[in-house]
Amino acid sequence: MKKLLATATLLLSLNLFSQTWEDSIQFNRISTEILNKGKAYNELRDLTKNIGHRLSGSVAYEKSVKWAEQKLKEAGADKVWLQEVMIPVWERGKESLHIKSGNGKWTKLKMLSLGNSEGTKGKDVSGEIIMVKSFAEYEKLSSDQVKDKIVFFNYPFSQSYIETFKGYSDASAYRSTAAMLTAEKGGKFAIVRSLSSAFDDVPHTGGMRYKDGTAKIPAVAIGNTTADELESLLKSNKITAKLNSNCGMKGEKLSHSVIGEITGKKDQSVIVVGGHLDSWDVGEGAHDDGAGIVQSIEVLRTFKNLNIKNNHTIRVVCFANEENGVKGGQQYGKTVKEKAEKHLFALESDAGGFSPRGIALEMDDAKRNQIKSWSPLFLPYGAYDFEGRYSGTDIYPLKDMGIPTAELAPDSQRYFDIHHTEEDTFEKVNRRELLLGATVMTQMIYMIDKNW
């Protein structure tokens, strides 16, 4: 009996070693293919330089739909189609923000209206600025103290978090609620310190929201340097601000997410990999999220080029409208539910095209532990962190259906220097970092397809 058990253990060990060896060889093939022949970097150049930023509802976004459709066909997708999505349309228009102290001259500040904010309809709106540094400070102000004022929420992006997404999450509540809170106490408009990890004067836009029953007043962001200078001025001066902006919502329109897939050889269960095709209307949307789009297409291309016979259908989804509505992700989830499509796994890349450090996993512990057991295979490619428990915004509807979801976790140290700004350009993306991200994504999809 002991000899039989020993023999069985040895055979099992040899089988596991053989499987691991086979996977490591395949990982190397994937890496060699992408780093030498990958097209993601050149495609990102094409997307950002020939189309540029791609706000939902814009002419540029519609151009990017045709672009993504063509790139998926060129990558070797068996099927490519457009999924209809009704999206909100927001336009920025001309905008300006000035300040003055006492009887001084007006000084123009660099600023950006927050996404989905209403503007001033081209009229000047002015008032005295009052500053708060936290929600707790604001709650202490009475409506009489806020009425007809401009509230400056000067809450800094915390430098204490090593994982910068935690700093972003901490500060983002000020961006999303500043206008709502100011309106509740009768203020004219809100100014927020940008959600930026950089020490510069670049304003960051981003989504905000209104509350039913309160006035839809404007909200704008200023860069860190300007925020510090304004704080200093307010210590000894009465400062007046004047805003003129033409931004606002323009209803809804029909648009599309773009989908392409390689049909599974074993069954039609779906493995999703994707990113969002839209961006804000500043910069070029290179890291956010052109990088995720071209990396996802690279996954499909690599499976085709290496002739990997996928068991399950591998589907690339270029989601519409992540930035100011998430309508693309919601529509995709709704369609999956209506069609009762079986989905095994969904992976999103929406954290920039920097060097991959791991993959965050949002799923039950059994599947998490299985994926974490593969970590030695990923280590040579710089991916070691599988502890995160989150996933991309566009695939939240799939998570809510109980489908295992995940997100590529690149190095985050530089991401919030340029996030949602004019600085998010192709030149900020490194070819090898981008392609390494695509490599790790492809390796993960390969392992899921083989083992689930």
SETI-758505 format. One record per residue (C-alpha): x, y, z; residue number from 1. Coordinates in steps of 0.2 Angstrom, whole numbers, plus 5000, padded with zeros to 4 digits. Example, Ala and Ser with C-alpha at 12.3 -4.5 7.8 and 13.67 -1.06 7.14 Angstrom:
<rs>
<<5062; 4978; 5039>; 1>,
<<5068; 4995; 5036>; 2>,
</rs>
This chain:
<rs>
<<5000; 5000; 5000>; 1>,
<<5014; 5012; 5004>; 2>,
<<5022; 5008; 4988>; 3>,
<<5006; 5012; 4979>; 4>,
<<5004; 5028; 4988>; 5>,
<<5022; 5033; 4984>; 6>,
<<5020; 5029; 4966>; 7>,
<<5003; 5039; 4964>; 8>,
<<5011; 5054; 4973>; 9>,
<<5026; 5053; 4961>; 10>,
<<5015; 5052; 4946>; 11>,
<<5004; 5066; 4952>; 12>,
<<5019; 5077; 4955>; 13>,
<<5026; 5073; 4938>; 14>,
<<5010; 5078; 4930>; 15>,
<<5009; 5094; 4939>; 16>,
<<5027; 5098; 4934>; 17>,
<<5023; 5094; 4916>; 18>,
<<5008; 5105; 4916>; 19>,
<<5018; 5120; 4924>; 20>,
<<5032; 5117; 4912>; 21>,
<<5019; 5118; 4897>; 22>,
<<5011; 5134; 4904>; 23>,
<<5028; 5142; 4907>; 24>,
<<5033; 5138; 4889>; 25>,
<<5016; 5146; 4883>; 26>,
<<5019; 5161; 4894>; 27>,
<<5036; 5163; 4885>; 28>,
<<5028; 5162; 4868>; 29>,
<<5015; 5175; 4872>; 30>,
<<5028; 5187; 4879>; 31>,
<<5040; 5184; 4864>; 32>,
<<5026; 5187; 4852>; 33>,
<<5019; 5203; 4860>; 34>,
<<5036; 5211; 4864>; 35>,
<<5043; 5208; 4847>; 36>,
<<5027; 5209; 4835>; 37>,
<<5014; 5217; 4846>; 38>,
<<5004; 5231; 4837>; 39>,
<<4996; 5239; 4853>; 40>,
<<5009; 5254; 4854>; 41>,
<<5007; 5258; 4835>; 42>,
<<4988; 5257; 4836>; 43>,
<<4988; 5268; 4852>; 44>,
<<4998; 5281; 4842>; 45>,
<<4985; 5280; 4828>; 46>,
<<4970; 5281; 4840>; 47>,
<<4977; 5296; 4849>; 48>,
<<4985; 5306; 4836>; 49>,
<<4973; 5303; 4822>; 50>,
<<4957; 5304; 4832>; 51>,
<<4962; 5311; 4849>; 52>,
<<4951; 5313; 4864>; 53>,
<<4934; 5304; 4862>; 54>,
<<4920; 5311; 4873>; 55>,
<<4904; 5301; 4872>; 56>,
<<4892; 5309; 4859>; 57>,
<<4906; 5318; 4850>; 58>,
<<4911; 5316; 4832>; 59>,
<<4928; 5309; 4838>; 60>,
<<4920; 5296; 4848>; 61>,
<<4910; 5290; 4832>; 62>,
<<4926; 5289; 4823>; 63>,
<<4934; 5279; 4836>; 64>,
<<4919; 5266; 4835>; 65>,
<<4924; 5263; 4816>; 66>,
<<4942; 5263; 4821>; 67>,
<<4939; 5249; 4834>; 68>,
<<4928; 5239; 4822>; 69>,
<<4942; 5239; 4809>; 70>,
<<4956; 5235; 4822>; 71>,
<<4946; 5220; 4828>; 72>,
<<4943; 5213; 4811>; 73>,
<<4962; 5215; 4807>; 74>,
<<4966; 5206; 4823>; 75>,
<<4957; 5191; 4817>; 76>,
<<4940; 5191; 4826>; 77>,
<<4928; 5178; 4819>; 78>,
<<4914; 5190; 4823>; 79>,
<<4913; 5209; 4825>; 80>,
<<4898; 5219; 4829>; 81>,
<<4891; 5236; 4837>; 82>,
<<4881; 5235; 4852>; 83>,
<<4868; 5250; 4853>; 84>,
<<4869; 5261; 4868>; 85>,
<<4859; 5276; 4873>; 86>,
<<4872; 5288; 4880>; 87>,
<<4871; 5306; 4889>; 88>,
<<4879; 5320; 4879>; 89>,
<<4888; 5333; 4888>; 90>,
<<4898; 5348; 4880>; 91>,
<<4911; 5359; 4888>; 92>,
<<4911; 5375; 4877>; 93>,
<<4920; 5390; 4881>; 94>,
<<4924; 5393; 4900>; 95>,
<<4934; 5405; 4910>; 96>,
<<4937; 5408; 4929>; 97>,
<<4944; 5424; 4936>; 98>,
<<4948; 5431; 4954>; 99>,
<<4952; 5447; 4961>; 100>,
<<4955; 5454; 4979>; 101>,
<<4948; 5471; 4985>; 102>,
<<4948; 5483; 4970>; 103>,
<<4962; 5474; 4961>; 104>,
<<4962; 5468; 4943>; 105>,
<<4954; 5451; 4938>; 106>,
<<4967; 5437; 4936>; 107>,
<<4963; 5422; 4925>; 108>,
<<4965; 5405; 4933>; 109>,
<<4968; 5389; 4924>; 110>,
<<4953; 5378; 4926>; 111>,
<<4941; 5364; 4919>; 112>,
<<4923; 5362; 4922>; 113>,
<<4919; 5345; 4929>; 114>,
<<4911; 5333; 4918>; 115>,
<<4892; 5333; 4917>; 116>,
<<4892; 5350; 4926>; 117>,
<<4880; 5363; 4921>; 118>,
<<4887; 5380; 4916>; 119>,
<<4882; 5398; 4918>; 120>,
<<4874; 5399; 4900>; 121>,
<<4888; 5411; 4895>; 122>,
<<4884; 5424; 4908>; 123>,
<<4896; 5430; 4922>; 124>,
<<4892; 5423; 4939>; 125>,
<<4902; 5430; 4953>; 126>,
<<4903; 5430; 4972>; 127>,
<<4915; 5430; 4987>; 128>,
<<4925; 5414; 4989>; 129>,
<<4924; 5404; 5006>; 130>,
<<4936; 5390; 5008>; 131>,
<<4934; 5373; 5017>; 132>,
<<4947; 5359; 5019>; 133>,
<<4935; 5345; 5023>; 134>,
<<4917; 5340; 5024>; 135>,
<<4917; 5342; 5042>; 136>,
<<4922; 5360; 5040>; 137>,
<<4908; 5363; 5028>; 138>,
<<4895; 5355; 5039>; 139>,
<<4899; 5368; 5052>; 140>,
<<4894; 5382; 5040>; 141>,
<<4876; 5389; 5040>; 142>,
<<4866; 5392; 5025>; 143>,
<<4867; 5411; 5029>; 144>,
<<4886; 5409; 5028>; 145>,
<<4886; 5400; 5011>; 146>,
<<4871; 5409; 5002>; 147>,
<<4877; 5418; 4987>; 148>,
<<4895; 5413; 4990>; 149>,
<<4907; 5402; 4980>; 150>,
<<4913; 5387; 4990>; 151>,
<<4931; 5381; 4987>; 152>,
<<4934; 5363; 4993>; 153>,
<<4952; 5363; 4996>; 154>,
<<4955; 5344; 5000>; 155>,
<<4972; 5338; 4995>; 156>,
<<4975; 5321; 4987>; 157>,
<<4984; 5311; 5001>; 158>,
<<5002; 5307; 4997>; 159>,
<<5002; 5294; 5011>; 160>,
<<4995; 5280; 5002>; 161>,
<<5007; 5269; 4992>; 162>,
<<4993; 5263; 4981>; 163>,
<<4988; 5279; 4973>; 164>,
<<4970; 5273; 4969>; 165>,
<<4967; 5274; 4988>; 166>,
<<4971; 5292; 4988>; 167>,
<<4960; 5295; 4973>; 168>,
<<4946; 5286; 4981>; 169>,
<<4948; 5296; 4997>; 170>,
<<4947; 5313; 4988>; 171>,
<<4935; 5309; 4974>; 172>,
<<4920; 5312; 4985>; 173>,
<<4924; 5330; 4985>; 174>,
<<4923; 5331; 4966>; 175>,
<<4907; 5321; 4964>; 176>,
<<4897; 5331; 4978>; 177>,
<<4904; 5348; 4979>; 178>,
<<4891; 5356; 4968>; 179>,
<<4877; 5347; 4977>; 180>,
<<4882; 5352; 4994>; 181>,
<<4885; 5370; 4989>; 182>,
<<4868; 5371; 4981>; 183>,
<<4859; 5364; 4996>; 184>,
<<4865; 5380; 5006>; 185>,
<<4862; 5392; 4992>; 186>,
<<4880; 5394; 4985>; 187>,
<<4882; 5400; 4967>; 188>,
<<4895; 5388; 4962>; 189>,
<<4909; 5376; 4968>; 190>,
<<4928; 5375; 4965>; 191>,
<<4937; 5359; 4969>; 192>,
<<4956; 5356; 4971>; 193>,
<<4960; 5343; 4957>; 194>,
<<4962; 5325; 4961>; 195>,
<<4980; 5325; 4957>; 196>,
<<4996; 5317; 4964>; 197>,
<<5007; 5329; 4955>; 198>,
<<5013; 5346; 4962>; 199>,
<<5009; 5356; 4946>; 200>,
<<4996; 5368; 4940>; 201>,
<<4986; 5356; 4928>; 202>,
<<4968; 5355; 4932>; 203>,
<<4959; 5338; 4931>; 204>,
<<4942; 5336; 4926>; 205>,
<<4931; 5321; 4930>; 206>,
<<4913; 5316; 4934>; 207>,
<<4901; 5324; 4946>; 208>,
<<4883; 5322; 4951>; 209>,
<<4868; 5332; 4956>; 210>,
<<4854; 5328; 4969>; 211>,
<<4836; 5329; 4964>; 212>,
<<4828; 5344; 4972>; 213>,
<<4843; 5355; 4972>; 214>,
<<4849; 5368; 4960>; 215>,
<<4861; 5362; 4946>; 216>,
<<4875; 5374; 4949>; 217>,
<<4892; 5374; 4941>; 218>,
<<4907; 5365; 4948>; 219>,
<<4925; 5368; 4942>; 220>,
<<4942; 5361; 4946>; 221>,
<<4959; 5370; 4948>; 222>,
<<4977; 5363; 4949>; 223>,
<<4987; 5360; 4964>; 224>,
<<4998; 5376; 4962>; 225>,
<<4983; 5387; 4960>; 226>,
<<4974; 5379; 4974>; 227>,
<<4989; 5383; 4986>; 228>,
<<4990; 5401; 4980>; 229>,
<<4972; 5404; 4982>; 230>,
<<4973; 5397; 5000>; 231>,
<<4987; 5409; 5004>; 232>,
<<4977; 5424; 4997>; 233>,
<<4962; 5419; 5007>; 234>,
<<4971; 5420; 5023>; 235>,
<<4972; 5439; 5022>; 236>,
<<4961; 5445; 5008>; 237>,
<<4943; 5444; 5003>; 238>,
<<4943; 5436; 4986>; 239>,
<<4930; 5437; 4973>; 240>,
<<4928; 5424; 4959>; 241>,
<<4919; 5426; 4942>; 242>,
<<4914; 5411; 4931>; 243>,
<<4908; 5411; 4914>; 244>,
<<4905; 5394; 4906>; 245>,
<<4894; 5386; 4892>; 246>,
<<4895; 5368; 4897>; 247>,
<<4880; 5357; 4900>; 248>,
<<4870; 5342; 4896>; 249>,
<<4863; 5340; 4878>; 250>,
<<4851; 5326; 4880>; 251>,
<<4854; 5308; 4874>; 252>,
<<4859; 5300; 4858>; 253>,
<<4862; 5283; 4851>; 254>,
<<4879; 5277; 4850>; 255>,
<<4889; 5260; 4851>; 256>,
<<4901; 5249; 4861>; 257>,
<<4912; 5238; 4849>; 258>,
<<4913; 5220; 4851>; 259>,
<<4924; 5206; 4843>; 260>,
<<4927; 5188; 4848>; 261>,
<<4935; 5172; 4843>; 262>,
<<4923; 5157; 4845>; 263>,
<<4927; 5144; 4857>; 264>,
<<4932; 5126; 4851>; 265>,
<<4924; 5117; 4866>; 266>,
<<4909; 5128; 4871>; 267>,
<<4901; 5145; 4869>; 268>,
<<4905; 5151; 4887>; 269>,
<<4912; 5168; 4886>; 270>,
<<4928; 5176; 4893>; 271>,
<<4928; 5195; 4892>; 272>,
<<4943; 5206; 4891>; 273>,
<<4941; 5225; 4888>; 274>,
<<4942; 5243; 4891>; 275>,
<<4932; 5259; 4888>; 276>,
<<4934; 5267; 4871>; 277>,
<<4928; 5285; 4877>; 278>,
<<4938; 5298; 4886>; 279>,
<<4936; 5315; 4893>; 280>,
<<4938; 5330; 4881>; 281>,
<<4955; 5335; 4886>; 282>,
<<4972; 5327; 4881>; 283>,
<<4971; 5312; 4870>; 284>,
<<4964; 5298; 4882>; 285>,
<<4980; 5288; 4880>; 286>,
<<4982; 5280; 4897>; 287>,
<<4963; 5282; 4901>; 288>,
<<4959; 5272; 4892>; 289>,
<<4966; 5270; 4875>; 290>,
<<4979; 5259; 4883>; 291>,
<<4966; 5246; 4889>; 292>,
<<4958; 5246; 4872>; 293>,
<<4974; 5242; 4862>; 294>,
<<4979; 5229; 4875>; 295>,
<<4963; 5220; 4874>; 296>,
<<4964; 5219; 4855>; 297>,
<<4982; 5213; 4857>; 298>,
<<4975; 5198; 4868>; 299>,
<<4964; 5193; 4853>; 300>,
<<4977; 5195; 4840>; 301>,
<<4990; 5185; 4850>; 302>,
<<4978; 5170; 4852>; 303>,
<<4976; 5171; 4833>; 304>,
<<4994; 5173; 4828>; 305>,
<<5000; 5159; 4840>; 306>,
<<4986; 5148; 4834>; 307>,
<<4981; 5145; 4852>; 308>,
<<4965; 5134; 4851>; 309>,
<<4954; 5143; 4864>; 310>,
<<4941; 5131; 4873>; 311>,
<<4929; 5146; 4876>; 312>,
<<4924; 5161; 4867>; 313>,
<<4936; 5175; 4870>; 314>,
<<4927; 5192; 4868>; 315>,
<<4934; 5209; 4867>; 316>,
<<4923; 5223; 4872>; 317>,
<<4927; 5241; 4869>; 318>,
<<4914; 5249; 4881>; 319>,
<<4905; 5266; 4877>; 320>,
<<4903; 5280; 4889>; 321>,
<<4912; 5274; 4905>; 322>,
<<4918; 5292; 4909>; 323>,
<<4901; 5301; 4911>; 324>,
<<4888; 5288; 4912>; 325>,
<<4894; 5269; 4911>; 326>,
<<4880; 5266; 4899>; 327>,
<<4891; 5254; 4889>; 328>,
<<4894; 5243; 4903>; 329>,
<<4876; 5243; 4909>; 330>,
<<4870; 5239; 4892>; 331>,
<<4882; 5225; 4890>; 332>,
<<4877; 5217; 4907>; 333>,
<<4858; 5219; 4903>; 334>,
<<4861; 5210; 4886>; 335>,
<<4870; 5196; 4894>; 336>,
<<4856; 5194; 4907>; 337>,
<<4843; 5195; 4893>; 338>,
<<4852; 5182; 4882>; 339>,
<<4856; 5171; 4897>; 340>,
<<4874; 5170; 4890>; 341>,
<<4886; 5160; 4901>; 342>,
<<4901; 5171; 4906>; 343>,
<<4916; 5163; 4915>; 344>,
<<4927; 5178; 4918>; 345>,
<<4929; 5196; 4914>; 346>,
<<4945; 5206; 4914>; 347>,
<<4946; 5225; 4912>; 348>,
<<4961; 5236; 4909>; 349>,
<<4957; 5254; 4915>; 350>,
<<4971; 5259; 4926>; 351>,
<<4984; 5265; 4913>; 352>,
<<4997; 5258; 4902>; 353>,
<<5011; 5257; 4915>; 354>,
<<5021; 5242; 4920>; 355>,
<<5010; 5228; 4926>; 356>,
<<5011; 5224; 4944>; 357>,
<<4997; 5211; 4946>; 358>,
<<4979; 5208; 4943>; 359>,
<<4965; 5212; 4956>; 360>,
<<4952; 5198; 4958>; 361>,
<<4934; 5200; 4963>; 362>,
<<4927; 5183; 4965>; 363>,
<<4925; 5169; 4978>; 364>,
<<4939; 5163; 4988>; 365>,
<<4941; 5146; 4979>; 366>,
<<4944; 5155; 4962>; 367>,
<<4955; 5168; 4970>; 368>,
<<4966; 5154; 4977>; 369>,
<<4967; 5145; 4961>; 370>,
<<4972; 5160; 4952>; 371>,
<<4985; 5165; 4966>; 372>,
<<4992; 5147; 4964>; 373>,
<<4998; 5152; 4946>; 374>,
<<5007; 5167; 4953>; 375>,
<<5025; 5159; 4950>; 376>,
<<5021; 5159; 4932>; 377>,
<<5018; 5177; 4931>; 378>,
<<5032; 5183; 4942>; 379>,
<<5045; 5183; 4928>; 380>,
<<5034; 5196; 4919>; 381>,
<<5034; 5208; 4934>; 382>,
<<5016; 5203; 4940>; 383>,
<<5016; 5198; 4958>; 384>,
<<5001; 5206; 4967>; 385>,
<<4985; 5196; 4966>; 386>,
<<4978; 5203; 4983>; 387>,
<<4967; 5217; 4977>; 388>,
<<4948; 5214; 4978>; 389>,
<<4941; 5226; 4964>; 390>,
<<4938; 5226; 4946>; 391>,
<<4934; 5238; 4932>; 392>,
<<4919; 5250; 4932>; 393>,
<<4912; 5243; 4915>; 394>,
<<4911; 5225; 4921>; 395>,
<<4903; 5229; 4938>; 396>,
<<4886; 5223; 4931>; 397>,
<<4894; 5206; 4927>; 398>,
<<4901; 5206; 4945>; 399>,
<<4884; 5209; 4951>; 400>,
<<4878; 5194; 4942>; 401>,
<<4890; 5183; 4951>; 402>,
<<4903; 5182; 4937>; 403>,
<<4921; 5182; 4942>; 404>,
<<4929; 5199; 4937>; 405>,
<<4946; 5206; 4938>; 406>,
<<4957; 5221; 4933>; 407>,
<<4975; 5223; 4927>; 408>,
<<4984; 5232; 4941>; 409>,
<<4999; 5242; 4933>; 410>,
<<5011; 5253; 4943>; 411>,
<<5000; 5267; 4949>; 412>,
<<5013; 5280; 4954>; 413>,
<<5012; 5292; 4939>; 414>,
<<4994; 5288; 4934>; 415>,
<<4985; 5302; 4944>; 416>,
<<4998; 5315; 4939>; 417>,
<<4990; 5315; 4921>; 418>,
<<4973; 5307; 4924>; 419>,
<<4958; 5317; 4916>; 420>,
<<4970; 5330; 4910>; 421>,
<<4978; 5338; 4894>; 422>,
<<4993; 5329; 4899>; 423>,
<<4986; 5311; 4895>; 424>,
<<4994; 5310; 4878>; 425>,
<<5003; 5296; 4868>; 426>,
<<5020; 5303; 4873>; 427>,
<<5017; 5298; 4891>; 428>,
<<5015; 5279; 4886>; 429>,
<<5031; 5268; 4886>; 430>,
<<5030; 5254; 4873>; 431>,
<<5037; 5240; 4883>; 432>,
<<5027; 5244; 4898>; 433>,
<<5011; 5245; 4887>; 434>,
<<5015; 5228; 4879>; 435>,
<<5020; 5220; 4896>; 436>,
<<5003; 5224; 4902>; 437>,
<<4995; 5216; 4886>; 438>,
<<5007; 5201; 4889>; 439>,
<<5001; 5198; 4907>; 440>,
<<4982; 5200; 4901>; 441>,
<<4985; 5187; 4888>; 442>,
<<4993; 5175; 4900>; 443>,
<<4979; 5177; 4912>; 444>,
<<4966; 5174; 4898>; 445>,
<<4975; 5159; 4892>; 446>,
<<4975; 5151; 4910>; 447>,
<<4957; 5155; 4913>; 448>,
<<4953; 5147; 4896>; 449>,
<<4963; 5132; 4899>; 450>,
<<4958; 5128; 4917>; 451>,
<<4940; 5134; 4919>; 452>,
</rs>
